[in-house]
Amino acid sequence: MLRLRQISLVCALAVIALLTGCRLDMHVQPRQNPLSRSDFFADQRSERPPVEGTVARGQLHDDTYFYTGRIGSTPGDYMPFPVTKEVLERGRERYNIYCAPCHSRVGDGNGFIPSRGFARKPPSFHDQRLQKAQLGYFYDVMTNGFGIMPDYASQISPQDRWKIVAYIRALQLSQNATRADVPAGQAVPSQPPLFHGQPGSGATLPIIDTKTSSNSEEHK
């Protein structure tokens, strides 16, 4: 019985020792709730502005031309990365989503929105002025807007803006190419594509039979 009491006393002392180690300060820490008042700072704001020169993760933007399309104050006229088939396909996809409603899918400015009475028709990409415009000019317009056109910086990433620029150049070439621009051995006009099933409608996209189309070209 005596031994049991000794064990109980030791356990009680151990519990008391543990409880004294858990101070109230560990639960009520000297911290500030978000946007609360603080007497520590002269302006009494607990939320502090970032240190001058702070750059958010992924927002360094050290390649000035890639993010502005400009060399100094002048639009540049080169692509910041190689133009491949995949780049043009992505550019076409983004163009058809964000640009075609006003500029049309061929870039002549007769898109769906102007056809419904929009006050000011967009310029055609095939005008001589825009055919001679630098690549960086198109990028800058998408980034900052121009006239009544708003900017698309929040909707289109910088990478995709450049891909749209490449596709606009492809559109300009497609509407103003000469026979000298056609690669040797390619038929003029090109053979129409073959489709799986019926061609697409306004609600569905066509599925092109690329294998059959390529075979028909090879047999010529």
Secondary structure as GFF3:
##gff-version 3
##sequence-region A 1 220
A	DSSP	alpha_helix	2	21	.	.	.	ID=ss1
A	DSSP	three_ten_helix	24	26	.	.	.	ID=ss2
A	DSSP	alpha_helix	64	68	.	.	.	ID=ss3
A	DSSP	beta_strand	70	71	.	.	.	ID=ss4
A	DSSP	beta_strand	74	75	.	.	.	ID=ss5
A	DSSP	alpha_helix	85	98	.	.	.	ID=ss6
A	DSSP	alpha_helix	100	103	.	.	.	ID=ss7
A	DSSP	alpha_helix	112	115	.	.	.	ID=ss8
A	DSSP	alpha_helix	128	131	.	.	.	ID=ss9
A	DSSP	alpha_helix	135	144	.	.	.	ID=ss10
A	DSSP	alpha_helix	158	176	.	.	.	ID=ss11
A	DSSP	three_ten_helix	179	181	.	.	.	ID=ss12
A	DSSP	alpha_helix	210	218	.	.	.	ID=ss13
###
